[in-house]
Amino acid sequence: MKFRLCSLLSWLLVSLTHAADRPNILFIAVDDLRPEFGAYGANYVKSPNLDRIAKEGITFNRAYCQQAVCSPTRSSLLTGTRPDTTKVWDLVTHFRDALPDVVTLPQHFKNNGYFVQGMGKIYHGSLDDPQSWSVPWGTPKAETYALPENVTLNERRYAVDPVKEDAAATKGKGKGKGAKTAKAAGVTVPDSMPAKKNIRGPAFEGAEVPDNTFQDGKVAELAVSTLRDISQKKEPFFLAVGFIKPHLPFIAPKKYWDLYDPAKIQLATNPFRPKDAPEYAILPGGELRNYHGIPEGHVPDDLARQLKHGYYAAISYMDAQVGKVLAELDRLDLRKNTIVILWGDHGWKLGEHDAWCKHSNSENDTNTALLLSVPGMKNAGAKTNSLVEFVDIYPTLADLAGLSLPKHLEGVSFRPLLDDPSLPWKSAAFSQYPRSAGKSEIGQLMGYAMRTERYRFVVWVARDDHAKVDAIELYDHTLDPQENTNIAKTPGNSELVDKLLVQWRQGWQGAKPGVAAKL
């Protein structure tokens, strides 16, 4: 009996010591954040707190999501698997339909002795995952708009037929019970084209109101109070904090709009569709057309400048909320043992290719923001051009925390890049997007994109038969970094296309570090 008691006390002592040595995780998710702010060289965007994370950590210039829309990319990142494994290609399907027993990233930390709490937008909409958290996930309720006239405009969306609105939500940004209704109605193609236009309030607003008028301000306050509470716990913590801005509508208190001179905001230099690309490769951006005052077709320059102004203001507003959380981390003396990771769930178009929003396989949409700061990093402030994917975040954080890696993961830890940012790494990153084929005889398509060091290569195939190829896109980033011209059919490129096809067919397994040669 005495031996058993001594053994138990010894085990508890070792466990508590090990727990004290384990790093905390501050896991910050940002909606629709493209890599255009200070840390990425865009000094005209005011983002001092994001830039601080980069200065204390590493900036990934070539981080790629697996599908450029909210729920698929979040489901992929949080399970460490790809959309064809999660079976989440839309905004209404829960990953546990296909993977009922999968252990998510936060769940893995919970299972290994961490206190895990989530708030704000982590999973998409109401598609929460209770198994992931030590306590129930929650998001503070807040106003969407501050100005009464905009509130009135936004209320029109609730006056339409709910089934039709749910179907529109499925194609655009479905949430909650409405999304489930749409799924039951058989609407599953997430092409972002809403059934009704201009049904929401305006696409931007800048009112003289305090930060906590809106959700991100309230989430920051909740994160600060939560840090105070969990700092008293004996176990390490994994705190997931999700901010929704700069997601549409571009709303921020006026002081953040005042950071920018509208006359200095530059418009996209390639407001045209990619030459020789399939017509369905990039759509105009139906999500934006949900909002009052947004016309069909080309967005006029004056309106485009207002939209970009609002997007930048929303980034600065979100950045200030991140700063409040970081400041509390410092005040509690937790920063020295806390890994901070910040990621944008996908990229975003701001008029490039005469389009807006995400929903494509383009560089604008799949290349996204990723910052990682680990206490004691020897290369703090470094940037890396090595190709990484969002499915790599799960194994990386587990690796840094000294946790075992579950066998289901479809990514690899990029921890070695923290020690050597120039280390040769993956030969390719992979993304995908489903599409209705329009005039094509094939019908429903899936576009599979492969980003190598030099090229973006997209193969559009029938969803039910990948041997049926409808179209191929090829962009040379050395000569055409904006992806303005598809050169897949250019005379003289057939051999290159064949080589890329071989690499593309090898898939992500063939692109792991040290496995495949770069093209």
Number of C-alpha atoms within 10 A of each C-alpha: 6 7 8 9 10 11 12 12 12 12 12 12 12 12 14 16 13 12 18 14 13 20 23 24 25 22 20 23 23 26 24 29 25 26 25 19 21 18 26 17 11 12 13 15 20 21 24 18 22 22 21 17 24 26 19 21 26 25 27 26 20 22 25 30 31 30 33 30 31 23 28 29 29 27 29 26 24 21 26 27 24 26 23 13 15 22 19 23 26 28 27 31 20 23 23 15 11 14 13 10 9 19 19 23 20 27 22 23 24 20 14 13 15 24 22 25 22 25 22 27 26 29 22 23 18 14 19 18 16 11 16 22 24 18 12 14 19 15 17 14 12 15 11 16 24 19 14 9 11 18 16 13 17 19 12 13 17 11 9 12 9 14 14 17 23 27 27 25 27 30 25 25 23 27 19 16 14 20 27 19 20 24 19 12 13 11 19 17 18 24 23 26 22 25 17 17 19 22 22 23 23 23 22 22 23 20 15 12 14 12 21 16 17 22 21 28 22 20 27 26 18 19 27 17 13 15 19 15 10 17 16 9 10 13 21 27 24 26 24 22 25 26 26 23 26 25 17 21 23 23 27 32 22 17 17 24 22 12 15 17 10 15 8 10 15 11 15 17 11 14 16 14 20 21 13 14 20 17 13 16 20 21 19 25 24 23 23 26 23 28 21 18 16 18 15 13 11 14 18 10 12 10 13 20 21 17 21 20 25 26 27 27 31 28 29 27 26 26 22 22 23 27 19 17 24 23 15 17 20 12 11 12 12 16 20 13 17 20 21 22 22 21 23 27 32 31 28 30 22 21 24 22 23 21 22 22 25 28 31 28 28 27 21 22 26 32 28 27 27 27 25 22 23 22 15 11 14 13 16 20 17 19 22 18 16 20 21 28 25 28 26 22 25 26 23 19 23 19 16 16 16 11 15 11 16 16 6 12 18 18 22 21 19 23 17 12 19 22 14 13 20 14 14 14 21 24 24 30 26 26 26 26 25 23 23 16 20 12 9 13 9 17 15 17 26 23 25 21 28 24 26 22 18 16 20 24 25 27 20 25 24 21 16 12 11 13 9 13 15 19 16 21 23 25 24 20 17 10 11 13 14 18 25 20 19 20 20 21 14 11 8 10 12 13 10 13 18 11 11 20 17 11 21 22 10 12 16 19 12 17 21 17 17 11 12 16 12 14 13
